[in-house]
């Protein structure tokens, strides 16, 4: 019997390359889509407000007739669908959360603040400690400091003024 000699074939080369490319593609897809995100939904009806610890150093209180979704990611992503929400974020938990209200993104910097979402899609934010940044869909960024409040929508903020009442969430009992 004669020894086997390798004969190069372009057809065989392309078939093997296609198989290897498909395997690499499947591997990358499993890596990207392997673990679905963990999303928690909170909703209150007409009963008592709800309080929850979202992460170490991040407390949330949800008023009655309010709903929110929390996506476990880095940073923690919160989306307010309706109602009122209050956050108490400790200084060691800064830059670990962002809130989406409509098309507006709010980033936190170690604060206590509340957000009220009106039925028409506009919102109101009040800050008692630290500061937050509002990133509007128009590309503008606004900073709201401690003891300030403002109304916001997709175009930006309005009525940026000093806080008239330090109790920014009267429905939430302070510890």
Secondary structure, 3 states (H helix, E strand, C coil): CCCCCCCCCHHHHHHHHHHHHHHHHHHHHHHHHCCCCEEEEEECCCCCCEEEEEECCEEEEECCCCEEEEEECCCEEEEEEEEEEEEEECHHHCCCEEEEECCEEEEEEEEEEEEEECCCCCEEEEEEEEEEEEECCCCCEEEEECCEEEEEECCEEEEEEECCCCCCCCCCCCC
